[in-house]
């Protein structure tokens, strides 16, 4: 929820609002009302986990 509230929604509002004001996108009622799907879990070591997932696939293990 923090990621959505502090990053996703403000960026969406800025980028899409700017495109609407420039005439690049048509104004649609409620365009600012969005929802997002967060990742299963947040990790601080995504690179290590991705490397482990690749190693598991090479060994024939499902992720």
N, C-alpha and C positions, 0 to 999 in steps of 0.2 A: 504493500500500500504506500509506503514511503517513496519508493521509486516512481510509482505512478503519479503521486501527488506533487513531488518535487522536480521531476524531470520530464516524464512522458507527456503529461497534460500541458505544462507550460510550453514545451517545444512544439507540440501539436498545434496549440492555439496560435503561437507566433508564426509558424511556417504556413499553416493553412489560412490563417487570417490575412497574412501578407499576400498570399497568392490570390485570395478573393478580392482584396483591395486593389490589386494590380490588374484584375480582370482575367487572370489566368484560369481561375476556377469559378464556376457559378455559385452564387450564395444559396445554400440550402438551409432551410430552417432547422435549427438544432445541431449544426455542424460541429459545435464545440462539445457536444455530449458524447464522450467516448468511454470505452472500457478497454482494459488490456488484460492479457492472460500472463500472469507472472511465471517465471521458471519453476520447475518442481521444487528446487531448493537453491539457495544462494550459497556459493562457495568462494573462498578466498584463493583457492588453488585450482582454478579451472584447467590450466595447462597441464598440470600433473594428472588430473583425472582424465583429460582427453587422451594423454599418452597411455595411460593404463587401459582405457577403453580400446584403443588401437591394438595394444598388445593382447588384450582378451580376444579380439576378433581374429587376430593372426593365429591364436591358439585354438580357435573354433568355439570359444565361449560366447554366449549372447551377452549383450550389454545390459 
